[in-house]
Every structure is written in C-alpha cells, then in structure tokens.
Amino acid sequence: MNPAKDALGIMLSGHTLAQKKNYLKYLLCKKGEVLHYDPVTISIVATTRCTLSCDMCPTHSSIVPRDYPHIQKNVRDMDIKTFKEIVDRFSSATTVQIIGSGEPMLNKDFFSMVEYAAEKKMTVKTFSNGTTIEGNIKNILNSKLDGITISINGHDRKEFSRMTGMRGDIYPRIYDGVKKLIAGRNAGRSKIKIKLSFILDRYNYRSIPDMMALSLKLGVDHTFFCNFLSSPYEGLRASERALMAEAGVREEIRALFGSCPDPVRKTFTPPVLIDNERKGNGCNVHFSQIRCDGDGNVSSCSMMLLNMAGNGNYKEDDVWNNKFFRDMRRVFLSEGGGSVAKPCTVCPDNKGAKI
C-alpha cells in the first residue's frame, strides 16, 4: 500500500465526503484493538450455494471433511433488505465486494445489491467462478459493477479439471462466457473491468506463460495469479501444493514475469509466495474490512473463508469494535505473531513474500 498515492486517489474519486474522510482516517490513524474509523470495505457473502464443488474449496469440496473446524457454514442468501441495512450501517465504506462461499450471481437480488451500493457512491466489485456469466451478460453490462474477476483456474480444460476436480467439459462454458462478455463490453458503452484469476500450485506454475497467453488472447483488463490456499488434508496441504518462498521457485517465477514487456507486465499480478520463516503477521484485513453473511454474522477475512458463526452480528452496537475484532487485532498486532488460526499460518495475505 502506498498511503500518499491512495490518499490522492481517494480525494480525486467520486466517493462521498464522509467516505473520503473515513478512508483518510484509515490511512492516518494508528492501528489498535479499538479503531476510531469505520470499515473501508464491506465484504458480502451473497450466497453459500454454488454451481461447482471444487476440491480446494473448503465450503463445497468433497475432499474436505464436513467437521473441518474452520469451514464456512451454509447460511441463507443475503436478501436486499439485509444488504441495504448493512450498507446504510457502514455507509462510510468506499468499496463493496460481493463475493462469498458460493457463486454470487445465484442470488436473485445480486443486481439490486449492485445498484444500491453504487447509488451510495461505493465501488462495487464481484468474483465469479464463471459458470453464470453467459446467462447474465446483458445484466452485467447494464449494471453499475466496477469490476468482475472470473476464476478460470486453468489455461485449458485438462488443467481446469486437475485444479478443481470438476469435469473438463465445464471449462469451455466458462471460457465462452468470458469471451462473449468481453465482446459485449467492447461493442457497447460499459466501462466494467473484466479480470481473470488463476490458482498456482507446485504442479502448474511453469505453465504461467500459457495462462498469460490465454489472458492476452481473451483481452481481459487484468489477470491475478493466486497462490494455492491450502487445508490440512491429503492432497490439499500447504507442503504438497502451495508455492513457498524458496530460492528456486522465486527465481523461476520472477524470470517468467520479467520476460514480459512493461505494458503487458502491468496487466499481470504475480503470486505472493508463503514465507515459513516470517515471524510476524502481515494481514491487514481486521483493520479495514467487515464481512457479513445472510444470517447477519460478521467476520473480516474473505480469503481463507473461515467460519463466521459466533463472531457477532452486524446489528450490534459498535460491532466493528466488538470482542471478535478486538481479539483479532490484538493477535495481529503482537510482535511475535500471536496465536493465529491455523489457516492464517499458510495464507499468502498473512505470511506472504513477494517474488
């Protein structure tokens, strides 16, 4: 994060005065257990229903046992009434991310939520597995979404199937949906940013050039290369799959991205490697984001999709500084790293090292 650049960007944005003031407080205030500003990002669990059951997704995987202690429990879909209450409660936030533990566009109120948040001058983004794109192209392009990131998770159907455990014939549907969405965007007046994400692990990172070529062929605005998010089960453990900050891996990946011309390189975000030697915590989410699901539960992390039950409810007085948030901040502020949840110890956002 570049505070000066972020401050300038927020002041020149179309956000409300209250949102700008709150964001500047976030940048300038000392971080402690109790915060004197409101969250700058709202993360919405639109639904826990999904069209896929990917192996690496703790919520829907057939490999991850249902008694995994950190699993995201199934809850009701976020309804428009609850969404409006959350947005109004945290109206100083600059960004709403409609993500979830499922496929967001399965929620019947999805586009109403986008519209409402945009009316409140918030930047609205979403993340999709791509299976619902083709059936929603018109709705997406006519919406006030600022950006959509599609998890394509493979440069071909074979790699998609290996990574997700899903049938390879699903892949062309996702690819064609992205292609048609971009064509529709380019032919019309929509300014939506269309992005891709790939998951990298120890088996496919040498295929980064193929993933880059696919991104350029499709003409997406940006591509994220994301490190594998592990869970403690056979075939999914960090030691088996995740990319670590090892000299050989780091140098290989650095060379692959370094071979791109500057204009092209700027459209790619390299993976963050996991540094097992890192003592402290690098995660900032407990100081910036509130996450809410359809049952009103709150949390902060939208990366490892930790269970949200028992952390409090968005209707609580000063929920942003309730016991859950204070406890999390205390741990993440401790010099020694504190006793963080096991998933946090293998999360690139927390234990990451750039290439």
GIPESUL-V643232 format. One line per field, one symbol per residue. phi: phi as a letter, one per 20 degrees, with the letter a starting at -180 (. if undefined). A space follows every 10 residues. Layout:
# GIPESUL-V643232
phi->???
This chain:
# GIPESUL-V643232
phi->.dgfffffff feeeffffff fffffgfdff ebfdddbege cdddefadeb eccfgeegfc feefffegfd ffffcfffef ffgffffffd fefecddecp daegffffeg fffgfffffe mefdcbccen fdfgfcgfff feedfeacdd eelrebfffg fffeneffff ggffgfffff ffffffeddf dfedcdcded cfecffeggf ffffffffnf fbcdddffee becgncfgfe cfeefegffg fffgfffffe fggfgfecdf feeedfefee ddfdffdccd dcdfenfcac fdeelfgdfn epcfegflgf cfggffffff ffeffeomee fggffceffd decff
